[in-house]
Amino acid sequence: MSMSVIAVVISIVVLVILIARFKINAFIALLLTTLGLALALGNSGAEAVDLVIKGFGQTMGSCGIIIVLGVIIGFILEKTGGAEKIAASVLSVVKEKKASLAMCITGSLVSIPVFADSALMILFPVIKNLSRKAKTSFMGITLGTVMCLAMTHSIIPPTPGPIAAAGLLGADLGKVIFYGIMIAIPATLSVYLYSSKVIGKRWNQYVPEIEDRKTEEDKTNLFKESVKNPKGYPTWGAYMPIVIPIILIVFQSFCGNFLPKEHILNTIFGFIGNPIIALLIGIAVIWMLTREYKTSVRAGWLDKAMDSTALVLLITAAGGAYGYVIKSSDIGACLSQSLSGLGLPGVLLPWLISATIVTATGSTTVALTTSAAVCVSFLPTLGISPELCVLAIASGGMCVLHVNSSMFWLVQRMCKIPVTDLLKAIVPLSMVCSFAALASTYLLSLLGI
């Protein structure tokens, strides 16, 4: 075992101990661990600090604005009762016992075109209110949704990982999408069953009813004086700040993959379908829907929403820096070389290489691209098609989600779940999802696909 692998394993243990045993703030613990790991990997002091700054900055640049905008939409939906309306409408269709299944399916669909962190920010207020309305486990329904977001992000193009893997292996992208959807169905079902039957029973607390509800007089004071009988906005209006950004992002993805680069629709949706612009449009929509409220009240909501994102942003970016330091080492290459020499058959070897790299680095995209680059050299000896090799790699790309992933820390801070509890729940859940996807890929290989 290389020194890089040993250093990363020790850093993970130290990080968990600092947070769980010594109760050190997660941001400080992540920062200290990341610096220590950078030094242990042979970097000088200046190089270690530079790696941390670059990783922190890249993560903040890629998802910082998205997190803030998503929180604003969710905060206003929460304050105005919009999220509650959405939850009630979902429950009227799927009934309370199926709320978790509904969110798992929603997560699997939304994350095909939308990055998982963006989708989580959009869906989070709905998750909270479904937990409250259906009196179902908040941890179960949240982690089920998160895992389904991560699963389709890993398996189904047009997200970067599977597209890069398909390109390296020469796989037909249309077949990867079609077979990926087939694999995603049993994977979604397995996530639902584990999150609801295991996590939901062990951590069965649901989001309680809001205790600090305003009196009718206080609510009236929220509205403009010219509005004598405030009506708020209808249920369909509550969906609009969520649905419109998703549609715009979907169209951006579709146009970018299936239309010429110079096409007018690519120009239009390349701008308005960018996640940041799409979420800004979502904020504009909800701003218009809440025009009966005083402008000062709405401005106050914006301020409070942004104030609440500070710690989430810091911890998420620190988690990204930790992953960046790991990726800067030779750990991916070391693990790939070691595993490729085992002589494992068919779909199992690509899955194992990808699962090992993503567990070590925390990056699905890195795991998929690295694994594909390794597998292309011995693909003919595996006895499977390039498409199944891509899907086997993608199935391993969601195993194991833990402390070296920025998504882990985003979930931890948004949901305020203790680190040890989150590890106990999300690690086996991600493994269940990955094994289910691998089993489906293996069945497809038996059919000669």
RANOR-V571754 format. One record per backbone hydrogen bond with DSSP energy under -0.5 kcal/mol. NH is the residue of the N-H (numbers start at 1). CO is the residue of the C=O. E is the energy in kcal/mol with one decimal. If there is no record, write none. Layout:
NH&CO&E / NH&CO&E
This chain:
6&2&-1.9 / 7&3&-2.7 / 8&4&-2.2 / 9&5&-2.4 / 10&6&-2.5 / 11&7&-2.2 / 12&8&-2.0 / 13&9&-2.0 / 14&10&-2.7 / 15&11&-2.5 / 16&12&-2.2 / 17&13&-2.3 / 18&14&-2.7 / 19&15&-1.9 / 20&16&-3.1 / 21&17&-1.9 / 22&17&-1.8 / 24&18&-2.4 / 29&25&-2.8 / 30&26&-2.6 / 31&27&-2.4 / 32&28&-2.7 / 33&29&-2.5 / 34&30&-2.6 / 35&31&-2.2 / 36&32&-2.5 / 37&33&-2.6 / 38&34&-2.4 / 39&35&-2.1 / 40&36&-2.4 / 41&37&-1.8 / 42&39&-1.7 / 43&38&-1.6 / 48&44&-2.8 / 49&45&-2.1 / 50&46&-2.1 / 51&47&-2.3 / 52&48&-2.1 / 53&49&-2.5 / 54&50&-2.5 / 55&51&-2.7 / 56&52&-2.6 / 57&53&-2.8 / 58&54&-2.7 / 59&55&-2.1 / 60&56&-2.4 / 61&57&-2.7 / 62&58&-2.1 / 63&59&-2.1 / 64&60&-2.1 / 65&60&-0.5 / 67&63&-2.5 / 68&64&-2.0 / 69&65&-2.7 / 70&66&-2.5 / 71&67&-2.5 / 72&68&-2.1 / 73&69&-2.0 / 74&70&-2.4 / 75&71&-2.9 / 76&72&-2.4 / 77&73&-2.4 / 78&74&-2.1 / 79&75&-2.6 / 80&76&-2.3 / 81&77&-0.5 / 81&78&-0.8 / 82&77&-1.5 / 83&77&-1.4 / 85&81&-1.8 / 86&82&-2.2 / 87&83&-2.4 / 88&84&-2.3 / 89&85&-2.2 / 90&86&-2.4 / 91&87&-2.4 / 92&88&-1.6 / 93&89&-0.7 / 93&90&-1.0 / 94&90&-2.8 / 95&91&-1.8 / 98&95&-1.3 / 99&96&-1.4 / 102&98&-2.4 / 103&99&-1.9 / 104&100&-2.1 / 105&101&-2.4 / 106&102&-2.3 / 107&103&-2.8 / 108&104&-2.2 / 109&105&-2.0 / 110&106&-2.9 / 111&107&-1.8 / 112&109&-1.2 / 113&109&-0.5 / 113&110&-0.5 / 114&110&-1.6 / 119&115&-2.6 / 120&116&-2.4 / 121&117&-1.9 / 122&118&-1.9 / 123&119&-2.5 / 124&120&-1.9 / 126&123&-0.7 / 127&123&-2.3 / 128&124&-2.3 / 129&125&-1.8 / 130&126&-2.3 / 131&127&-2.2 / 132&128&-1.9 / 133&129&-2.9 / 134&130&-2.9 / 135&131&-0.9 / 136&131&-1.1 / 138&205&-2.6 / 139&205&-0.6 / 141&137&-2.4 / 142&138&-2.1 / 143&139&-2.5 / 144&140&-2.0 / 145&141&-1.7 / 146&142&-2.7 / 147&143&-2.6 / 148&144&-1.8 / 149&145&-2.2 / 150&146&-2.4 / 151&147&-2.2 / 152&148&-2.0 / 153&149&-1.5 / 154&150&-1.4 / 155&151&-2.1 / 156&152&-1.9 / 157&155&-0.6 / 159&156&-0.9 / 163&159&-1.5 / 164&160&-2.7 / 165&161&-2.5 / 166&162&-2.5 / 167&163&-2.2 / 168&164&-2.3 / 169&165&-2.0 / 170&166&-0.9 / 171&166&-2.3 / 173&171&-0.6 / 176&172&-2.1 / 177&173&-2.4 / 178&174&-2.4 / 179&175&-3.1 / 180&176&-2.0 / 181&177&-2.0 / 182&178&-1.5 / 183&179&-2.1 / 184&180&-2.2 / 185&181&-1.3 / 186&182&-0.8 / 187&183&-1.6 / 188&184&-2.7 / 189&185&-2.0 / 190&186&-2.4 / 191&187&-2.2 / 192&188&-2.4 / 193&189&-2.5 / 194&190&-2.4 / 195&191&-2.9 / 196&192&-2.3 / 197&193&-2.4 / 198&194&-1.9 / 199&194&-2.0 / 200&195&-1.5 / 202&198&-2.1 / 203&199&-3.0 / 204&202&-0.6 / 213&211&-0.5 / 219&215&-2.7 / 220&216&-2.2 / 221&217&-1.5 / 222&219&-1.5 / 223&220&-1.4 / 224&292&-2.7 / 227&224&-1.5 / 228&226&-0.9 / 238&234&-1.2 / 239&235&-1.2 / 240&236&-1.1 / 241&237&-0.7 / 242&239&-1.4 / 243&239&-3.2 / 244&240&-2.3 / 246&242&-1.4 / 247&243&-2.8 / 248&244&-2.5 / 249&245&-2.3 / 250&246&-2.5 / 251&247&-2.5 / 252&248&-2.0 / 253&249&-2.2 / 254&250&-2.7 / 255&251&-2.9 / 256&252&-2.2 / 257&253&-1.5 / 258&254&-2.1 / 259&255&-1.7 / 263&260&-1.8 / 267&263&-1.6 / 268&264&-2.3 / 269&265&-2.9 / 270&266&-1.7 / 271&267&-0.6 / 271&268&-1.0 / 272&268&-2.4 / 273&269&-1.6 / 274&271&-1.3 / 278&274&-3.2 / 279&275&-2.2 / 280&276&-2.0 / 281&277&-2.3 / 282&278&-1.9 / 283&279&-2.3 / 284&280&-2.3 / 285&281&-2.3 / 286&282&-2.2 / 287&283&-2.2 / 288&284&-1.9 / 289&285&-2.2 / 290&286&-1.5 / 291&288&-1.4 / 293&290&-1.8 / 294&222&-2.9 / 298&294&-2.1 / 299&295&-2.5 / 300&296&-1.8 / 301&297&-1.8 / 302&298&-1.9 / 303&299&-2.0 / 304&300&-2.5 / 305&301&-2.6 / 306&302&-2.2 / 307&303&-2.3 / 308&304&-1.8 / 309&306&-1.0 / 310&307&-1.0 / 313&309&-2.9 / 314&310&-2.2 / 315&311&-2.5 / 316&312&-2.4 / 317&313&-2.5 / 318&314&-2.2 / 319&315&-2.4 / 320&316&-2.0 / 321&317&-2.1 / 322&318&-2.0 / 323&319&-2.1 / 324&320&-2.1 / 325&321&-2.2 / 326&322&-1.8 / 327&323&-2.5 / 328&324&-1.4 / 329&326&-1.4 / 334&330&-2.4 / 335&331&-2.4 / 336&332&-2.3 / 337&333&-2.4 / 338&334&-2.0 / 339&335&-2.5 / 340&336&-2.3 / 341&337&-0.7 / 341&338&-0.5 / 342&339&-1.8 / 346&382&-0.6 / 348&345&-1.3 / 349&345&-0.9 / 350&346&-0.7 / 351&347&-1.7 / 352&348&-2.7 / 353&349&-2.5 / 354&350&-2.2 / 355&351&-3.1 / 356&352&-2.3 / 357&353&-2.1 / 358&354&-2.7 / 359&355&-1.9 / 359&399&-0.5 / 360&356&-1.7 / 361&357&-2.9 / 362&358&-2.3 / 364&362&-0.5 / 367&363&-2.1 / 368&364&-2.7 / 369&365&-2.4 / 370&366&-2.5 / 371&367&-2.2 / 372&368&-2.2 / 373&369&-2.0 / 374&370&-1.8 / 375&371&-2.9 / 376&372&-1.9 / 377&374&-1.0 / 378&375&-1.0 / 379&375&-0.6 / 381&378&-1.0 / 382&378&-0.6 / 382&379&-1.5 / 383&379&-0.6 / 384&379&-0.5 / 389&385&-2.0 / 390&386&-2.3 / 391&387&-2.1 / 392&388&-2.4 / 393&389&-2.3 / 394&390&-2.7 / 395&391&-2.3 / 396&392&-1.4 / 397&393&-0.9 / 398&395&-0.7 / 399&396&-1.6 / 402&400&-0.6 / 405&402&-1.7 / 409&405&-1.2 / 410&406&-2.0 / 411&407&-2.5 / 412&408&-2.3 / 413&409&-2.2 / 414&410&-2.4 / 415&411&-2.4 / 416&412&-1.0 / 417&412&-1.1 / 422&418&-2.6 / 423&419&-2.5 / 424&420&-2.2 / 425&421&-1.6 / 426&422&-3.2 / 427&423&-1.6 / 429&425&-1.3 / 430&426&-2.5 / 431&427&-1.8 / 432&428&-2.5 / 433&429&-2.2 / 434&430&-2.2 / 435&431&-2.9 / 436&432&-2.2 / 437&433&-2.1 / 438&434&-2.4 / 439&435&-2.8 / 440&436&-2.0 / 441&437&-2.1 / 442&438&-2.5 / 443&439&-2.2 / 444&440&-1.9 / 445&441&-1.8 / 446&442&-1.8 / 447&443&-1.1 / 448&445&-1.2 / 449&444&-2.0
